[in-house]
Amino acid sequence: MPKATDHDKDRFRSLVPAVAGVEVKPMFGQLGAFVNGNMFAGLFGSGIGVKVDEESRAELERMGAGAFGPEDRPMAGYLTLPETVGEVEAAAWVERARAHVATFPPKVRKKG
């Protein structure tokens, strides 16, 4: 499993919008960005994955986006931003993912 460097983690955090309901937390040695408890973006090694609507997903695939997560078990519904995407464009994609996932019902914490 690829390991995210401190630089990768700092870059990821810098792309996540600082708005109400959003938090970044560790996830399996990587980072995930959540809105109302639902993950909208994640870090896997140096790759940034986003969960977007179908139209945006098709656009990202045309740009060369690939699966997100381990090769043998990618995360369904997420795509890794192409390496050719610059910082401003990456931040815009992360925001699109946040806006999309913010429409989901809030995750309810399991008691236990």
C-alpha positions in Angstrom: 0.0 0.0 0.0 1.5 3.4 -0.9 2.3 5.6 2.0 1.3 9.3 1.9 4.2 11.7 2.7 3.8 14.7 5.0 3.9 16.8 1.8 1.0 14.7 0.3 -1.0 15.1 3.5 -0.4 18.9 3.6 -1.4 19.3 -0.1 -4.6 17.3 0.5 -5.6 19.4 3.5 -4.9 22.6 1.5 -7.4 21.4 -1.2 -10.2 20.6 1.2 -12.6 23.6 1.7 -12.8 25.0 5.2 -16.6 25.1 5.5 -19.1 24.0 8.1 -19.6 20.3 8.4 -16.3 19.4 6.7 -13.5 17.5 8.5 -10.3 15.7 7.5 -9.5 12.6 9.5 -7.1 9.7 9.3 -8.3 6.6 7.5 -6.3 3.4 7.2 -3.0 5.3 7.3 -4.3 7.8 4.7 -6.6 10.8 5.0 -10.3 11.3 4.2 -12.4 14.4 3.8 -15.9 14.2 5.1 -19.0 16.4 5.0 -21.8 15.6 7.4 -20.0 12.2 8.1 -19.9 11.2 4.4 -16.5 10.9 2.6 -16.2 13.1 -0.5 -12.4 13.0 -1.1 -9.5 10.8 0.0 -5.8 10.5 -0.2 -4.2 7.2 -1.2 -0.4 7.6 -1.4 -0.1 10.8 -3.4 -3.3 10.3 -5.3 -6.4 12.3 -4.5 -9.7 10.6 -5.0 -13.1 12.3 -5.3 -16.7 11.2 -5.3 -18.7 13.1 -7.9 -22.0 12.9 -9.8 -22.2 10.8 -13.0 -21.7 13.8 -15.4 -18.6 14.9 -13.5 -17.4 11.3 -13.3 -17.6 11.0 -17.1 -15.7 14.3 -17.5 -13.0 13.1 -15.2 -12.7 9.8 -17.0 -12.2 11.7 -20.3 -9.4 13.6 -18.6 -7.7 10.3 -17.8 -8.8 9.8 -14.2 -8.5 6.2 -12.9 -9.7 4.1 -10.1 -9.1 5.2 -6.5 -7.6 3.0 -3.8 -5.8 -0.3 -3.9 -5.5 -1.8 -7.4 -7.1 -5.1 -6.3 -9.9 -3.3 -4.4 -10.6 0.2 -5.7 -13.3 2.3 -3.9 -16.5 2.2 -5.8 -17.8 5.6 -6.8 -14.4 7.4 -6.5 -11.9 8.4 -9.1 -8.3 9.6 -8.7 -7.6 13.0 -10.2 -5.2 12.8 -13.1 -1.6 13.9 -12.3 -1.9 16.6 -14.9 -4.5 18.5 -12.9 -3.0 21.7 -11.3 -3.7 22.9 -7.8 -6.5 25.3 -8.7 -8.3 22.7 -10.8 -7.7 20.0 -8.1 -9.3 22.3 -5.5 -12.2 22.9 -7.8 -12.7 19.1 -8.2 -12.5 18.6 -4.5 -15.2 21.3 -4.0 -17.4 19.7 -6.7 -17.1 16.4 -4.7 -17.9 18.2 -1.5 -21.0 19.9 -3.0 -22.2 16.6 -4.4 -21.8 14.6 -1.3 -23.2 17.4 0.9 -26.6 16.5 -0.8 -26.5 13.0 0.9 -28.3 12.4 4.2 -25.9 12.9 7.2 -24.3 9.8 8.4 -25.6 8.7 11.8 -23.0 7.4 14.2 -23.5 3.9 15.3 -23.8 3.4 19.0 -21.6 0.8 20.4 
